[in-house]
Each structure stands twice: as C-alpha cells, then as structure tokens.
C-alpha cells in the first residue's frame, strides 16, 4: 500500500508540479511566440481531463487494477475511452498540457513542455508499456477470452483468424483512432474516418505550429528561375484541390491494406518533413496575390501568414496529392491515370500560384518517394546494417592490432570537433579538446567499473562519456568562469558523433539488440563480434539497435544544431539535447540484449539512467545564460587539434594488444 501511495504521489503531485516549474522557467527561444487563447485552451484542457479521468476509471472498473505501470491491471480494457484511442490517459495528459499552456499564455508550456510530454509518453509506450500490453493480450488467447474485458467479440474474431493478432503481440481490439488492419477486404468507413482524424488533424496542427518556427537568419528557397515566372491567378483553383484530394485518399483507398499503407506513409512523411522544417533554415516567402474577386480572396487566404512566408521545403501540398494518387491508383488503370494527372497539375500549380518554388516541389516529390516506399527503405537499411555487422577488418603490426573500429571512431570524433569549430571561436579550442578527452576518460572508467570481463578488458560506456564531459566542463568553468559555449557546442555535435559512432558499434557488436522476429532483425555470424563472443545470440535474428540509435540521433541532431544558429540560449540547447537523447536512449535500451546489463524494478539499468538524463535536461533548460554568437570557423589550429583528438579516440577505441592479458589491453576477443 505504501508503494502505491508513493507511486501515485509521484505522478499525481510531484510530476505536475515539476512540469509547471519547467514551463514557467524554460528559456524559450525568440522564434517561439506566446499563444494566449483562453477559451480554446480551457476547452482543450477540459477534453483532456475527461480522457484522463475516464481512462483511469475504466482501468479501475474493468481492468481490475490501478493506472500504474508498476502495478498493472489484470485485464485488457477495450471499452469506453479505450474504444476511441489505445492510450487515452496519455493523449488526455498531452491535451491538458497544451490546453493549459494556451489558456494561461505559457510559451514554455506550449513549445517545450507539451512536445516533451508527448515524446515522453511515446517513449514510455515503446520502451516499456507496449510489451506489457502484449502480455495481457496473449493471456486472452485460447483459454480465457473473457479476460479481454469488453472486447470479447474482437478477441474471438482474432482467434478465428488463427490467433495471429494475439500471438504476434498486436492489440486484441482496434480502437477508432488506430491504423487500419492490413487485410485484403475493403476498408471500413470506421477505419477511413479514424484515419482522417488520426492523421490529417494532427498534421494540420503540427504544420501550422512548426511552419512558423524559423529565425531571422532563414534562407529563401526561391531560385532565379522562380523569379522569372509570373503568378497565374486562375491556377489557384487547381492549387486548392490539394485539400480535398488529400481527404479523397482516405475515402477512396480500396482495401484495408491500401489504407494502412497510406496511413503509415503519411506518418513517415510527417516525421521526415517536419524534421526538415525544424532542421533546415529555409523559408518560402509567397509572391504577391494578383487578380480580383474570389480568386484573389483565396490567394490572400493562403497568404494569411504574410509575405514573410513559412517553412515549406519539402512541400506537403505535393507530397499529400502524390500519396493520395498512389492509393487511389490501386482502384484501377483509369483511376490511376486521373489521380496522377490531378497530382501533377496541383504540383505545377504550387509554382504558378507563387506559393512554392521549384526546390519545394522537388523536395515534396522526394518526400513522397521515401514515404511511399517506407517498407523498401527500411528493409534496405536493415540489410545494410546486417552487412556492416558482419564486416570485420583488422591489421596486425607485431603485437599490435588495428581494428576497423578505429576508422569509425576517428571519423565520428573529427566530425564532432569540426561541428563545434563552426560554433566556437578559436579561444575555446583548447577547452574543447580538454573536455573531449575527459569524455573519453570517463567512458573508459565507466567501462572498467561496469562492463569489463575476461574477454573484454577495454570497454567504453556511453554514460561514462557523458559524466566525463560534465566533469571536463566543470574544470573549464573553474579556469575560465564560463563553460556554456563549449557545453552547447558539444551538445549540438553529440548526436552526430553518436550517429556515426553507431557504425563502429555494429561492427564490434556492442550495444546489440535482443532476439527479434526474423523479418525485423539482423543476423550476426562474425565470431569476433560481441554478439557471438559474449552472448548466445550469434546466428539468431536480433534487433538492429545500433540502427535505431543512429536514426534517433539524426532526428535529434538536426533540430538541436539549428537551435544554436537560431539564437537559443546555450542552457536550452544543452538541456534539449540531453532530454531528447535520454528519451531516445530509453526506447533503444528496451530492445538491447547485452547479457551483462542488469534489470532493476522492471527496467534495464540504463533505462533508469536515461530517465535521469531527461530530468537533468529539463532542469538545465531553466538556467538563464547569455546567448552565444555563432562566429566560429575552421582554421589551421582547430583542424590540427581536431585531428589530434580524433587520432587519440581512434587509438583508444580501435587499437589493442590481443595477446596481452593485462587490463586495458584488449578491445575484442
């Protein structure tokens, strides 16, 4: 009972208070406006509260337990709010954060805390809860169908189809707001309406919010060829067809599998497209409206943001109509021809209306190609990861062995040092090198303390590197009285260093995943890889966690690096990088499979450290600091220092003495 009370107090008292303090003190950047909409804000808040309270009550009434991860319910609840959305408590919580922020006019709450709350809930689902729900779903299979309370008919239907939903771990019910079932039968109207609400509505909100996030240093996407083309007023009618055509894709998708492909492709397009908006300093100022009457009014409506423009590369207008054409075309040849003719005409109208440039349209077409072929893209990435994981090269010079790991470690370090060089003037070069070397020492010390073994005498630990960098920054502060510029530069460069470094992890086999389904995993057969040498997973399909980490770090690296050049305070950059990395790490660690990692209170030990990273990042976002000017450059001194530090990292992580049994001698067996 004491544990449940303490757990409830943590999430019902301490967490809301902490988030309120976070929202009140977060160092919001200059490009993020205050949105003060009391009526809309309180309405959204009320809707969120209804979802949260009803979700909790349904879990208690029909789930046989409390809404606590540490004390899960006995039954899977599928009625009430759970018939609308799979996670009503989390959706409601995010709505409360957004609504309350708009109601009181909190920029920190709306632009910092709300997105982080949404990402945090997603990380908790993918990094812990998803597997727990699967266990309850599997318990409903075969023997006790009634355990899936309120969802008996759905469960029976799943079992009649061979029990594939329950056995594969999918939910044994399908809420209204969920992806369509990938089946050969026609999509239902319930699925079509759910797809429109679940995909298009969030896209619209995010497009309106993120499209405005650009600094005064943004670069126009207009090319010289764009300036030569006049605005053709009547093509506004064609341009406006993009909106009904996007909806038509959901309405006219012939089968369930087609609708699901559209939904997943749309989510991929949103992820990649919005990443571009947040990462690239590009803006598209529209040309002035021409003509008169209704056509001019429609043009001015499209230009309601003003002629300063918004982020529009890649063009979602182009991507949406192409996605719609792709799914509508599955109805037959005539439909295909008509849909693609409309998509091409609308794409051309993006230019002739003066709303987009050629580069925006090309970017939209490229975004469609990636999103529509998401399955092939991911399959290629998995196959490439498997090839790299089974590629081991080493060179012997007497008793010294040079591993190919050294190349990746050196390139990652060099790239990070050069990124920092673009952000800092040359007075910080020495401090930068010192902090980088302190991180290497911290990673080595961590590895010796927690991961060293008879087969591995020189491991390195990520969290030790973070602590080592922190200690180095404290030393810089003690000497110079300020370390924030170096901290911000390293925070912006760290995701890119980690992303490149993950290639080394693939080759070495460290940070490897646990066993996975054969279609989703990679197989490592290289005997010198840690997958084979230190675990029993050699020859079995495992999660490509290094690839997951690489993708997550690229996702973090773009927006965080952009923050520096947008004039955001260093403390905010450091805190955001730390918090986002912690959330990504929480999910990644869930799929890891190293046998030496301990499990503590239901989570892997490193997941708890990832939580600490998030909390620390949130606290750092509230520290006031002076904005540092991005006036760095790569000169001879920086290049020489970067090369020196890179060689040190390469030697530490890629050169060893395999015949020596002393501590620090061997990187691999």
N, C-alpha and C positions, 0 to 999 in steps of 0.2 A: 504493500500500500504506500509506503514512504517513497519507493522508487517511482510509482505512478504519479504521485503528487509532485515530486521534484521534476519529473519529465514534463508534466502539464504546465508547471510554473515556468519552465524554461521557454516553452514555445508560446504560451499564452500571455506571459508577463515580460520576461527578460528580452525575448526576441522583438516584440513590438516596440518596447522602449528603446532598445538599441537601434532599430531601424529609424525611429523618429529622430533620435540624436544624429544618426548618419545623414538623414535627409536634411536636417537643419544646418549641418556644418560642412557638407560636402562642397569642395572647391569647384563649382560648376564653371565650365569654360565660357568664354564670351560669346560663342556662337549659339548657345542654347538659351532660348527666350523663356520668360516666365509666362505660363499659361494659367490664367485665373478665370475659370468658368464655374462659378459656384453651383448653379442649377444642374448642369450636366455632370459635374464632379460628384455631387451628393447622390444623384440618381444612379451613377455607376457604382458608387460605394454601397448603396442600398442593395443593388443587384448582387454585388459581390458578397455581402453579408448573408443574403438569403442562400446563396450557393454554399457558403462555408457552413452555416448553421444546419441547413438541411442535409448536407453531406455528412456532417458529424452525427446528426440524429439518426440517419439511415444506417450508418455503420453500427451504432449502438443498438438500434432496434432490430435490424435484420442481420447484422454481421456477427452478433454475439461478442462484441468487444468494444474497445475504445479506439479513436482515430490516432493511434500512437504506433510508430514504426517498431519501437522496442517491445510493444505488447500487441501484436497483430490480432485481427479478428479471426474467428473460426470459419466463417463462411464468406463466400464471394458475393457481394451485393450488386445487383444488376437493375434494380428498380429505382423509382424516384429520380433524383438528380443524376444517378449513375446510368439511367437510360438516356440522358442527354449528352453527357460527356464522361469519359473514363475517370477523370480526376477533378471532380467538382470543387473539392476543398482548395486545391492548388490554383485552379482557374479563378475561383472566387477571391482567394488571397491576393492574386495579382491585380484583379479588378479593384479591390479595396485600396491597394497601394496607388494605383493610377488615379482612381476617382478622388481619394482624399487629397492627393497632391494637386489635382486640378481645382478642387474645392477651396483649398487654402492658398493656392498660388505658390506652391513649393517647386522651384526649378530642380533642386537636388532630389526631391522625391520623385518627380516625373521622369527626369532624364538619367538619373543614376540608380536610385533605389529600385524603382519599378522594373527596369530591364534586368537588373541583377537578381531581383526576386524571381522573375520569370525564368532566367537561366538557372538559378539555384534550384527551383522546383524541378526543372527538366533534368538537371544533373542528379537530383535525388531519385527521380524515377528511373533513369537509365543506369545509374550507378548503384542502385540497391533495390528499390521497390518492384521494379519490373519482374525480377526473378522471384520475389516473394509472392506476387500475384499469380505468377505461373504455377507455383507450388499449390496454391489453393485451387487454381483451375484444374490442374491434373488430379487433385483429390476428388473432383466432381466426376471423373471419368469412370464409367462402368458400374461401380458398386453403389455409390450414394449420390444419385443425380440430384436429390433434394438439397444437397449441401450447397448447390449454387442457388441460393435463395432468391426467388422472384424471377429466375432465369431458367426454369426447368425446361420449358419448351425449346428455348435456344440451345440448351445443352443437349437435349435429346436429338435435335436436328444435327448438331455437330457429331454426335456419336453415330447417327445413322449414316453419316458420310465417312465412316471409318475412324471416327475419333481423331482425325488429323489435327483439328484445332486444339483440342485438349493436349494431345501428345506433343505437338510442336511447341506448346507453350503459349499459343495465342489465347486471347481472352475468350471465354466461352459465351460471351454475349457481344453484341455490336451496338454501341451507343449511336445516337443520331449523328453526333459530330465525331465521326471516325472515318478512316479510309474505307472505300468500297471494297467489297470482297472480290478477289481476283478469280472470277468464275466465268464460264462460257455463256451463261444465261444473260438476258438483258438486264441492265442496271435498273434498280427500282427508283421510283420518284423520291422515296425517302433518302436514298443514297445521293441522288442528284441534288436535292435541296440541302442536305447535310454538307456536301462538297462545296456548294456555293457559299454557305455561311462559314464553313471552317477554313476555306482557302481565300476567297475573294475579300471577305470583310477584314480579316487581319492584314491582308496585303494592302488594302486601301489605307488603313490606319498607319501602317508602317511606312508606306510610300509618302503620305502627307507629312509624317514626322521626320523621317530620315532624309527626304529630298531637300529639306531646308537646312540640314546640318552641313554648312560649308563656311569656310573662313574667308576673310577679305583677300587672302593670297590665292584663292581658287583661280584656275586657268580655264579660259573659254575653250569649248570643244569645236568652235567654228573653224573651218578651213577656208582657204582662199576661194575654193570652188563654191562653197556655200554662199559666200557674199555675192557671187555673180548671179544667183538665181533669185528672181523676184517671188513675192508671196502671191499665190494664185487663190483668190478668195473662195471660189466655188468648191475647191478641194477640201474645205472644212467639213462639208457633208460626208465625204469619204473618210476623213480622219476620225470623225465622231463615231463611225461604225465599229471602231475597236472595242468600245464598251459592250454593246450587245453581242458582238462576236465572241468576246471572252466568256460571257454567260452561256452562249449557244454551245460552246464546247462541252460544258457540263450537262446541258439539256439533251444534246444530240449524240453523246457518246453511246455507241450501240450496245456494248456489253459491259458487264461488271469489270472485267479485266482492263478494258479500254479506259473506263472512268478512273480506275485506280492508277493506271499509268499516267493519265493526265494530272491527277492529284499529286502523285509523288514527283512528277516532273515539275509541277508548279512550285512545290516546296523547295526543290533543288534550285530552281531559277530564283526564287526569293532569297535563298541563302547566299548564292553567288552574286546576284545582282545588288543586293543591299550591302554585301561586303565591299563591292566596288564603290558604291556611294560613300561608304564610311572611310574607305582607304585611299581613294584617288581624289586629289584636289581639282576636280573637274566640275564645271558648271556650264549649262547651256542657256544663255540669255535669248529669249524668243525675239523674233523680228516684230516690228510694229504691225498692228492689225490694219487691214485695208478693206475697202468696200463699205457697204452700209446695210441697214436693215438687220434681219435676223442673222445673216451670215456674219456680220461684224460683231453682233452681240455674242454669238457663240465663240468667236475668236477671242473677244475680251474676257469671256468667262474662262477660257483656257489660260489666259494670261493674268488671272486674278492675283497671282503672286507678284506681279510687277515685271518689268523688263530686266531686273537683275538676274532672273532665272533661278533654276534649281538644278540639283544633280539629275542628270538624265542619260548618262552613259554607263551601262548599256540601256537602250530604250526598251522599257517594259511594254510600250504600245506594240512594238514589233514582235517581241517575244510572246506576248499573250495571243496575238492573232495567229502566229505560227503554231503555237501549241494547240489552239482550237482547230486550225486547219488539219493538223496531224491526226487528231482524234476523230473529227468529223469525216475525214477522208476514208476512215475504215468502214463507212457505210456503203461504199461502192465507188466505181470509177467516176460517175457523174458528180457525186458529192465531192470527191477528191478534187476534181478539176475546178468546180465552183468555189470550194473553200480556199484553195491555194490562189485562185485568181483574186479573190477578195483580200487575202492576206498580203499579196504583193501590191495591190492597189493601195491598201491602207498604209503599208510601209513607205510607198512612194509619197503618199500624202503627208507623212511626217516631215518630209523635206519641203514640199511645196507649200505647206501652211506656215513655214518658218518656225515650227516648234522644235525641230530636231535637225542636227547636222548629219552629214554622211557618216561620220565616225560613230554617232549614236546608233544609227540604223544598222551599221555593220556589227557593232557591239551587241545589239539586240538579236541579230541573226545568229551570232556566235553563241550567245547565251542560250538560245533555243536549241542549238545543236548539242551543247553539253547537257542541258536539262532533259531533252527528249531521249537522249541515248545514255541516261544515267546508269543503266544496268551494264552496258558495254564499257563505259568509262570506269566504273568501279571494278568490274571483272579484270580489266587491263591493269589497274593499279594493284589488285591482289596478286595477279600473275607476275607483275614486275617485282613486287615485294618478295615473292617466293624465290624468284631467280636471284635476287640480291642476297637473300638469306642463305642460299646455298652456294654463294661465291666466296671462296676463302683464298686469299693470296698471302704468301709470306716469303721473305727473303732472308737467307742466313749469311752472316758475316762472322765467321768463327763461332763464338759462343753467343753472339748477339742475334736476335731475331727481330726483323722489321715486319710488322703486320700491316695489311692494307688499312686497318683501322686508323693508322696514323694519318693517312691522306684525308679521311673524312673529318677527323678531329681538328686537323690543321686548317682545312678549308672553313669549317664552321667558326673556329676562333678568329681567323683572318676576316671573314665576312662581318662578324660582330664588331671587331675592332674598327673596321672601316666605316660601318654604320655609325658608331659612336664618334668617329672622326668628323663625319658630316654634321654632327650636332654640337660639338665642343670646339672651342679654340685651343691653340697649341699649349696654353698654360696648364691644361688639365691632362696632358698626355702621360706624364709620369704617374699621376694619381690613378689614371685609368689602368695603366699596366699593373700597378701595385694591387689594385682591387681585383683585377682579373686573375692574378697569380694567387691571391688569397682565396679566391673561389676554388681554384684547382687544389690547393692545400686542404681546404675544408671538405671537398669531395673525396679526397684520398683518406682523410682522417675518418670520415663517416663510413667509408667502405671497410676500413680496418676494424672499426668498432662493431659493425652490424652485419657485414656480408663476407668477410674473409673466411677462407676454408683451406683445407689441404690441397684442393685442386685449383684454388684461385687465391693468390696471395697479394694481388694488387687491384682490387675492385674500386670503383668510384661511385659515390652516391649523389643523386640529384639534390636531395635536401641538404646534404653537407655542403654542396656548392653554394646553395642559397645562403646558408648560415655563414660560410666563409666570405662571401661577398658582403654580407651585412657587417661582419667584423672588420673587413677592409674599409668599408665606408665610415665606420666609427673612427678608425685610425686617421682617415683623411680629414674628418671633421675636427679631430683633436689637433691636427697640424695646421689646417688652413681656416678653420672656423666655419666651413661650409662644405657640404658634400652632395647637395641636392642635384646640381647639374650632372655629375657623374652617375648618381643613382638613377636619374631619369633616362640618361643615355643608355645605360646598361639595361634598364627595364624595357626600353623600346627595342633594343637589339636582342634581348634574351630569347624571345620566341623564335626568331630567325636562326639563332645559334642552335637552339634545341631542335628545330625542324631539320636542319642539315645534319646535326649530330645523330638523329634517329637512324640515318642510313648506316652509320657505324654500329648502332645497336642491332640492326637487322643482321649485319654480317657476323658480329660477335655472338649474337643470340641472347644478349642481356635484355631485360625488360620484356621478355617474351610473354605471349598470351597463354591462357588455359585452353583446354580442348574445346573445339568448336565443331559445328556441322561441317561436313566435307565441302559443301558448296561455298561456305563463308570463310573458310580458313586457309592457311598456308601450311605446307608440309616441309619440314626441315630434316634433311638426311645427312647434312655435313657433320661428321663425327666430332670435329673440333669446336662446333658451336655449343654454347652453353645449353641450348635446348636438348642436345643429345648427351653432353658430358655431365650435366648437373641435374637433369630431370629425366623422367621416363616418357617424355612427350615426343622423342625423336620418331619420325615416320608417321606421326598422327597429325590430323588437321588441328591447327591451333589458331586462335585469334591473332590477327596481324596488329597487335597493339602498338608496335612502333609506327605503323602507317597511320593508325588512329591518332597517335600523338602528333605526327608530322602534320596531318590535316588540321588538327585543332590549333597547333601553334601558328600555322599560316593564317588561320582565321583570326587569331588574337593579334598577330604581329602587324597586320595592315592597319587596323584602326588605332592601335596604340602608337605606332610610329607617326601616324597622321596627327595625333594629338599634339606632339611636340611642335610641329610646323604650324599648327592652328593656334598657338599661343596659350596652351593649357598649362597650369601650374605644375612644376615637377612632382610635387607630392601626389597630385591627382594621377599623373602618368604612372608613377611607381605603384600606387595603390591599385589602380585599374589593372595593370599588368599582373600584379601579384594575385588579385582576386580572381581574374579570369583564368589565369594559369591554375589556380587552386581548383576551380570548378572543373576545368578540363581534366586535371590530374585525378580528381575524384572518380570521374567516369572511367578514365583509362585504367586506373588501378583495379577497378571491379573486374576487368577482363584479363588481368595479368595472371600468370601461372607459375611464378618462381616458387619453388618449394620452401625457400628459406624465409619467406615473408610471413609473419605471424598474423593470426586473426584475433582481433580484440573487440568484444562486445558486438559481434555480428559484422564488423567491417575489417578490412585489411588495415594493418597498422599504418600504412602510408596514406590511406584514405583519411584517417584522423589528422595527419599532418597537413593534408590538402585542405581540410576544414580550417585548420589554424591559419593557413595561408589566406583563405578568404576573409577571415575575421581580421587578420593583420592588415590586409589590403584595404578593407573598409575603414579601419582606424586611420591609416595613412592618408586616405582621401580627404580627411577632415583637417589636416595640418596646413596652416597658411604658409605659403612660400612665395618667393619672388619669381616671376616669370623669366625664364632664361631665353635669350635671343638665339635663334638657330644660325649662328655665324661661323660654323666650323668649316674646315676644308681639309683635303687630304694633301699634306705636304711631305717632303722627304723625311722629316723627323718622325711624323706619325707612321708613315709606311715602314720605316726601319723598326720602330717599336712594335708595330702590329706583326711584322714578320717574325721578330724575336719571340714574342709571346706565343705566336702560333706554333713555332718550332718546339717550344717548351711543352705546350699542350700535346702536340703530335708525338713527342718522345714519351711523355708520361702515359699516354693512352694507346700508343701503338708500337713501342719498342720494349722488349723484355729479354730475359735470360732463361729460356725454358729448362736448361739443365741444372739450374741452381735452386736449392730448396729453401733459401732464406726468404724472410719477409720482404715484400715489395718486388720480388724477382720476376714473378710470372703473371701475365695477363690472361693466359689461357692454358689449358692442359696440353 
